[in-house]
Amino acid sequence: MDSHVFNGLGRATVVASTSFVQLASGLLEAMGQKLDAAKTIPEGMVLLTEDNFLYAFLEDPDEVSLDTVRRLFENGDGTPLRLVVLTPGHLPLAITAEILQRSGTVVEGARFEELARQLGLESMLGEEPRPRPAARPRQLPSTQQLDAAMGRARTWLEWGVPALSLRFYRQAGSLKPGFLPAKIGIGRSLLGLGLVDEADRSFMEVIALRPADLDAWLGKAAVLGARARPKEEIEVYRALLAEDDARVEVRAHLVAALVELGDWTAARVEVEAMLSGRPEDPQLRFLHSVTLAHTGEKDAGLQERDEARALGLTYDREAALCQHLGLPAPVPPSPDATNVPAPAAPRTARRTTKSAHRSRSAKSPARPPRPLATKRRTPPRKRK
C-alpha cells in the first residue's frame, strides 16, 4: 500500500490512544480484513481494501481538518477512493458534508458503538458483553459465522449504510464461495453506493446460475431504473407479475416505477389491485388518493385521503410521503382539533421507504417511496 495515500494525515496535535487503535484493529479483523494492510496514524488507523475502499478510524474527529479529508479521496495514481470514516465522536458539519458530497460514508457516534457491539467488542467501549444468541442445535461453527455475517449485512443495508453492508456481504461470500444470497446482497450494496455497472454484473452472475431468482431480477430491474431506462424496468416487473400475479413486492416496485414515469392511470390500476387485499392499509389508501387526484377525480381523492387519516396515517408520515411524491405539504393539524385520528390498524404491510433494490445513482432522479418496502431499524442517535 502506497504511503502517499495517507500524506494528508499525521498532522494532528493529539495522538490516538492505544485502546482506540486496539479497538480499530479488532473491528477490522472482525470485518475480515488483514491487519498487515492497515496503517496507524496519529488520529487512529486507516486501511485501503482491495476493492478501493479507504476505512479511516478517527478517535477525535475535531483533530482532522477539511484539507486532510479532501486529500484522502485520491491515491497517488489518481484512482478515486470510497472513503468510510468511522469515529465514536461526531465530525464537524463541514467535513461530513464534504464526505457525503463525494459519495463517502460516515459511521459516527451511536452507530459506531453499535458496530462494535455487533462484532462482540463492547468491552472495549467499557460495556458489559451482550448475551450471545443460542446457536441452533447441530449448527456448525462455519454456519454460525455465515449467519452472523449475513445478519449484520442486512442490518446495515436496512439502516442505509451500504458501505458496511457490502463489507459483510463480501465476508459472507468468502466464508461460503458461490453463496448466491451474499452475491445478491453485494449487488444491492453496490447499487446503494451508486456503482451501477458492478451491481449489474453481480445480479447477472446470479441470473446466469439461477434464471428464476426473483431477488436477482428485482435487482436487475433496479439497475435499469438507475440507468434512467424506466420503460425497460417496468417491462421486467410486468414479466415477473405475469409469472405470479400474487407477488405484492413486485407490484409495489412497479407502482413506484410508474409514478416516476408519470403514468398515473397505470399506477392507479396497480394500487387498486393491492388495495383489494389490504383495504385498511393507511399508506396504500393515501397513495390511492394521489392516483385518483392525478386521474381527474379530485373529490374522490380528498375523501380517500381523509379515510387514510382515519385509518391511522399520521401527519408526519403524510408529510414525508408528500415530500417524496413532490406534493404540497399537508396543512398541520390544529392544536385544539377535536377530530383525533383513530388508532392505526395492525400493520401487516411494510413501511413506505426505498428498498435497497431501488437505490439510484447520483445522476438518477429521486424516486417516490414504495408502499410496501422494508421498515428500517435505526439505532438511536446521540450527540455530544
C-alpha positions as CSV (number, residue, x, y, z in Angstrom):
1,M,0.0,0.0,0.0
2,D,1.4,3.4,-1.0
3,S,2.2,5.5,1.9
4,H,1.4,8.7,0.0
5,V,-2.2,7.8,0.1
6,F,-2.1,8.9,3.7
7,N,0.0,12.1,3.3
8,G,-2.9,14.2,4.4
9,L,-2.8,12.6,7.8
10,G,-0.3,12.6,10.6
11,R,-0.5,16.3,11.4
12,A,-2.8,16.1,14.4
13,T,-1.7,17.6,17.7
14,V,-3.3,14.8,19.7
15,V,-2.3,11.1,19.2
16,A,-4.9,8.4,19.3
17,S,-4.9,6.2,22.4
18,T,-3.6,2.7,22.4
19,S,-7.0,1.4,23.4
20,F,-8.6,3.1,20.3
21,V,-6.0,1.6,18.0
22,Q,-6.8,-1.8,19.5
23,L,-10.5,-1.2,19.0
24,A,-10.0,-0.3,15.4
25,S,-7.8,-3.3,14.8
26,G,-10.5,-5.5,16.4
27,L,-13.1,-4.1,14.1
28,L,-11.0,-4.6,11.0
29,E,-10.3,-8.2,11.9
30,A,-13.9,-8.9,12.7
31,M,-14.8,-7.5,9.2
32,G,-12.5,-10.0,7.6
33,Q,-9.6,-7.5,6.8
34,K,-5.9,-8.2,7.1
35,L,-4.2,-6.0,9.6
36,D,-0.9,-6.1,7.7
37,A,-2.7,-3.8,5.2
38,A,-3.6,-1.3,7.9
39,K,-1.5,1.8,8.9
40,T,-1.6,3.5,12.3
41,I,-1.7,7.3,12.2
42,P,-1.8,9.9,14.9
43,E,-5.6,10.2,14.5
44,G,-6.2,6.4,14.7
45,M,-5.9,3.9,11.9
46,V,-6.5,3.6,8.1
47,L,-6.8,0.7,5.8
48,L,-7.2,0.6,2.0
49,T,-9.1,-2.5,0.8
50,E,-8.6,-4.4,-2.4
51,D,-11.9,-3.0,-3.8
52,N,-10.6,0.5,-3.2
53,F,-12.4,1.5,0.0
54,L,-10.4,3.5,2.4
55,Y,-11.5,2.9,6.0
56,A,-10.4,5.7,8.4
57,F,-10.9,5.1,12.1
58,L,-10.6,8.5,13.9
59,E,-10.7,8.8,17.6
60,D,-11.1,12.6,17.8
61,P,-12.7,13.9,14.6
62,D,-12.1,17.5,15.8
63,E,-8.4,16.9,15.2
64,V,-8.9,16.3,11.4
65,S,-9.0,19.2,9.0
66,L,-11.1,19.6,5.9
67,D,-8.0,19.6,3.7
68,T,-6.9,16.3,5.3
69,V,-10.2,14.6,4.3
70,R,-10.0,16.0,0.8
71,R,-6.5,14.5,0.3
72,L,-7.8,11.1,1.3
73,F,-10.2,10.8,-1.6
74,E,-7.5,10.1,-4.2
75,N,-4.4,8.0,-4.1
76,G,-1.2,8.6,-5.9
77,D,-2.3,7.2,-9.3
78,G,-5.5,9.2,-9.4
79,T,-7.8,6.3,-8.7
80,P,-10.9,7.6,-6.8
81,L,-11.4,6.2,-3.4
82,R,-14.6,5.4,-1.5
83,L,-13.9,6.9,1.9
84,V,-15.5,5.4,5.0
85,V,-14.9,7.4,8.2
86,L,-15.7,5.6,11.5
87,T,-15.5,7.5,14.8
88,P,-17.0,7.4,18.2
89,G,-17.4,11.1,18.2
90,H,-19.1,13.4,15.7
91,L,-17.4,15.1,12.7
92,P,-17.8,18.8,12.2
93,L,-20.6,19.5,9.8
94,A,-18.3,20.9,7.0
95,I,-16.3,17.7,7.0
96,T,-19.4,15.5,7.0
97,A,-20.8,17.5,4.1
98,E,-17.6,17.1,2.1
99,I,-17.5,13.3,2.6
100,L,-21.2,12.8,1.7
101,Q,-20.9,15.1,-1.3
102,R,-18.1,12.8,-2.6
103,S,-20.2,9.7,-2.1
104,G,-18.3,8.8,1.1
105,T,-19.8,7.3,4.2
106,V,-19.8,8.4,7.8
107,V,-20.3,6.0,10.7
108,E,-20.2,8.0,13.9
109,G,-21.5,8.2,17.5
110,A,-24.2,5.6,18.3
111,R,-23.7,3.8,15.1
112,F,-20.0,3.3,15.6
113,E,-20.8,1.9,19.1
114,E,-23.4,-0.4,17.6
115,L,-20.9,-1.7,15.1
116,A,-18.5,-2.6,17.9
117,R,-21.3,-4.3,19.8
118,Q,-22.4,-6.4,16.8
119,L,-18.8,-7.6,16.4
120,G,-18.5,-8.5,20.1
121,L,-16.2,-5.7,21.1
122,E,-18.5,-3.9,23.5
123,S,-16.0,-4.5,26.4
124,M,-13.6,-2.1,24.6
125,L,-16.4,0.5,24.9
126,G,-16.5,-0.1,28.6
127,E,-19.7,-2.0,28.5
128,E,-20.8,-5.4,29.7
129,P,-20.7,-8.1,27.0
130,R,-24.1,-8.8,25.3
131,P,-25.6,-12.2,25.8
132,R,-25.0,-14.2,22.7
133,P,-28.0,-15.8,21.0
134,A,-28.1,-19.5,21.4
135,A,-26.9,-21.4,18.4
136,R,-29.3,-23.8,16.7
137,P,-28.8,-27.5,17.6
138,R,-26.1,-29.2,15.5
139,Q,-25.2,-26.0,13.7
140,L,-21.6,-26.0,12.5
141,P,-19.4,-23.0,13.6
142,S,-18.9,-22.1,10.0
143,T,-22.7,-21.9,9.5
144,Q,-22.9,-19.7,12.6
145,Q,-20.3,-17.3,11.2
146,L,-22.1,-17.2,7.9
147,D,-25.5,-16.4,9.5
148,A,-23.9,-13.7,11.7
149,A,-22.2,-12.0,8.7
150,M,-25.4,-12.1,6.7
151,G,-27.4,-10.7,9.6
152,R,-25.0,-7.8,10.0
153,A,-25.0,-7.1,6.3
154,R,-28.8,-7.0,6.2
155,T,-29.0,-4.7,9.2
156,W,-26.6,-2.1,7.8
157,L,-28.3,-2.2,4.4
158,E,-31.6,-1.5,6.1
159,W,-30.0,1.3,8.1
160,G,-28.8,2.9,4.8
161,V,-25.1,2.2,5.2
162,P,-24.3,0.2,2.1
163,A,-20.5,0.6,2.5
164,L,-20.7,-1.5,5.7
165,S,-23.3,-4.0,4.3
166,L,-21.0,-4.5,1.3
167,R,-18.2,-5.4,3.6
168,F,-20.2,-8.0,5.5
169,Y,-21.8,-9.5,2.3
170,R,-18.3,-9.9,0.9
171,Q,-17.3,-11.5,4.2
172,A,-20.2,-14.0,3.9
173,G,-19.2,-14.7,0.3
174,S,-15.6,-15.5,1.4
175,L,-17.0,-17.8,4.1
176,K,-19.1,-19.7,1.5
177,P,-17.9,-19.1,-2.0
178,G,-20.7,-19.1,-4.6
179,F,-23.4,-18.3,-1.9
180,L,-26.0,-16.6,-4.1
181,P,-27.8,-14.6,-1.3
182,A,-24.5,-13.0,-0.5
183,K,-23.9,-12.1,-4.2
184,I,-27.4,-10.5,-4.4
185,G,-26.6,-8.5,-1.2
186,I,-23.4,-7.4,-2.8
187,G,-25.3,-6.2,-5.8
188,R,-27.8,-4.3,-3.6
189,S,-25.0,-2.7,-1.7
190,L,-23.1,-1.7,-4.8
191,L,-26.3,-0.2,-6.2
192,G,-26.8,1.8,-3.0
193,L,-23.2,3.2,-3.4
194,G,-24.0,4.2,-7.0
195,L,-21.7,1.6,-8.5
196,V,-24.3,0.6,-11.1
197,D,-22.1,-1.4,-13.5
198,E,-20.6,-3.5,-10.7
199,A,-24.1,-4.1,-9.3
200,D,-25.4,-5.2,-12.7
201,R,-22.6,-7.8,-13.0
202,S,-23.4,-9.2,-9.6
203,F,-27.1,-9.6,-10.4
204,M,-26.4,-11.1,-13.8
205,E,-24.0,-13.7,-12.3
206,V,-26.8,-14.9,-10.1
207,I,-29.3,-14.9,-13.0
208,A,-26.9,-17.0,-15.1
209,L,-26.8,-19.6,-12.4
210,R,-30.4,-19.4,-11.3
211,P,-32.6,-17.8,-14.1
212,A,-35.8,-17.8,-12.0
213,D,-34.3,-16.0,-9.0
214,L,-36.8,-13.2,-8.1
215,D,-34.4,-11.1,-6.0
216,A,-31.8,-11.1,-8.7
217,W,-34.4,-9.9,-11.3
218,L,-35.6,-7.2,-8.9
219,G,-32.0,-6.1,-8.7
220,K,-31.7,-6.1,-12.5
221,A,-34.8,-4.0,-12.8
222,A,-33.4,-1.5,-10.3
223,V,-30.2,-1.3,-12.3
224,L,-32.3,-0.4,-15.4
225,G,-34.1,2.3,-13.3
226,A,-30.7,3.7,-12.1
227,R,-29.6,3.9,-15.8
228,A,-32.7,6.0,-16.5
229,R,-34.4,3.3,-18.5
230,P,-37.8,3.1,-16.7
231,K,-39.7,1.5,-19.6
232,E,-37.4,-1.5,-19.6
233,E,-37.6,-1.6,-15.8
234,I,-41.4,-1.7,-16.0
235,E,-41.2,-4.5,-18.5
236,V,-39.2,-6.6,-16.1
237,Y,-41.8,-6.1,-13.3
238,R,-44.7,-6.9,-15.6
239,A,-42.9,-10.1,-16.7
240,L,-42.5,-11.1,-13.1
241,L,-46.1,-10.5,-12.4
242,A,-47.1,-12.4,-15.5
243,E,-45.4,-15.4,-13.9
244,D,-47.1,-14.9,-10.5
245,D,-49.7,-12.2,-10.1
246,A,-49.6,-12.6,-6.3
247,R,-46.1,-11.0,-5.9
248,V,-47.0,-8.0,-3.8
249,E,-43.5,-6.8,-3.5
250,V,-43.1,-6.8,-7.3
251,R,-46.3,-4.8,-7.7
252,A,-45.1,-2.2,-5.2
253,H,-41.9,-1.7,-7.2
254,L,-44.0,-1.4,-10.4
255,V,-46.1,1.3,-8.8
256,A,-43.1,3.3,-7.9
257,A,-41.7,3.0,-11.4
258,L,-45.0,4.0,-13.0
259,V,-45.2,7.0,-10.6
260,E,-41.7,8.1,-11.6
261,L,-42.6,7.7,-15.2
262,G,-45.7,9.8,-14.7
263,D,-48.2,7.1,-15.8
264,W,-50.7,7.8,-13.1
265,T,-53.5,5.8,-14.8
266,A,-51.5,2.6,-14.8
267,A,-50.2,3.3,-11.3
268,R,-53.9,3.6,-10.1
269,V,-54.7,0.2,-11.6
270,E,-51.8,-1.4,-9.7
271,V,-52.6,0.4,-6.4
272,E,-56.2,-0.7,-6.6
273,A,-55.0,-4.3,-7.1
274,M,-53.0,-4.1,-3.9
275,L,-55.8,-2.4,-2.0
276,S,-58.2,-5.3,-2.9
277,G,-56.2,-7.4,-0.5
278,R,-55.4,-4.7,2.1
279,P,-58.2,-2.2,2.2
280,E,-57.2,-0.9,5.6
281,D,-53.6,0.0,4.9
282,P,-53.4,3.8,5.5
283,Q,-50.4,4.3,3.3
284,L,-51.9,2.5,0.4
285,R,-55.1,4.5,0.8
286,F,-53.1,7.7,0.7
287,L,-51.3,6.6,-2.4
288,H,-54.7,5.7,-3.9
289,S,-55.9,9.2,-3.1
290,V,-52.9,10.6,-5.0
291,T,-53.6,8.5,-8.1
292,L,-57.3,9.5,-8.0
293,A,-56.4,13.2,-7.9
294,H,-54.0,12.7,-10.9
295,T,-56.6,10.9,-12.9
296,G,-59.3,13.5,-12.8
297,E,-61.1,12.5,-9.6
298,K,-60.0,15.2,-7.2
299,D,-63.1,15.0,-4.8
300,A,-62.7,11.2,-4.5
301,G,-59.0,11.7,-3.9
302,L,-59.7,14.1,-1.0
303,Q,-62.2,11.6,0.5
304,E,-59.7,8.8,0.2
305,R,-57.0,10.9,1.9
306,D,-59.4,11.6,4.8
307,E,-60.0,7.8,5.0
308,A,-56.3,7.2,5.2
309,R,-56.0,9.6,8.1
310,A,-58.9,7.9,9.9
311,L,-57.1,4.6,9.5
312,G,-54.1,6.0,11.3
313,L,-51.9,7.9,8.8
314,T,-50.1,10.4,11.0
315,Y,-49.3,14.0,9.9
316,D,-45.5,13.3,10.0
317,R,-45.9,10.3,7.8
318,E,-48.2,12.1,5.4
319,A,-45.8,15.0,5.1
320,A,-43.0,12.6,4.4
321,L,-45.0,10.9,1.6
322,C,-45.9,14.2,0.1
323,Q,-42.3,15.3,0.1
324,H,-41.2,12.1,-1.7
325,L,-44.0,12.4,-4.2
326,G,-43.4,16.1,-4.9
327,L,-46.7,17.2,-3.5
328,P,-47.5,20.2,-1.3
329,A,-47.1,19.6,2.4
330,P,-50.4,18.9,4.2
331,V,-51.9,21.5,6.5
332,P,-50.7,20.9,10.0
333,P,-53.4,19.8,12.4
334,S,-54.9,22.5,14.7
335,P,-53.7,22.2,18.3
336,D,-57.3,22.3,19.5
337,A,-58.6,20.0,16.9
338,T,-61.2,17.6,18.3
339,N,-61.1,15.2,15.4
340,V,-58.4,12.9,16.7
341,P,-57.4,10.2,14.2
342,A,-58.3,6.6,15.1
343,P,-55.5,4.3,16.3
344,A,-53.5,2.8,13.5
345,A,-54.7,-0.6,12.3
346,P,-52.4,-3.5,12.9
347,R,-49.6,-3.3,10.3
348,T,-49.2,-6.2,8.1
349,A,-47.6,-4.2,5.3
350,R,-44.1,-2.9,5.3
351,R,-43.3,0.7,5.8
352,T,-43.0,3.0,2.8
353,T,-39.3,3.6,2.2
354,K,-36.9,3.0,-0.5
355,S,-35.7,-0.6,-0.8
356,A,-32.1,-1.2,-1.3
357,H,-33.0,-2.7,-4.7
358,R,-34.1,0.7,-6.0
359,S,-31.1,2.8,-4.9
360,R,-30.2,5.3,-7.5
361,S,-27.0,6.6,-8.9
362,A,-26.3,10.3,-8.2
363,K,-27.5,11.2,-11.8
364,S,-30.8,9.5,-11.5
365,P,-33.9,11.3,-10.4
366,A,-35.2,10.6,-6.9
367,R,-37.9,8.0,-6.8
368,P,-41.0,8.1,-4.6
369,P,-41.1,5.6,-1.8
370,R,-42.7,2.2,-2.3
371,P,-45.8,1.5,-0.3
372,L,-44.5,-1.9,0.9
373,A,-40.8,-1.5,1.4
374,T,-38.9,-2.8,4.4
375,K,-39.1,-0.8,7.7
376,R,-35.6,0.4,8.7
377,R,-34.4,-0.4,12.1
378,T,-32.4,2.7,13.0
379,P,-30.3,2.8,16.2
380,P,-30.7,5.8,18.4
381,R,-28.5,8.7,17.6
382,K,-26.9,10.8,20.3
383,R,-25.0,14.0,20.1
384,K,-22.3,15.3,22.3
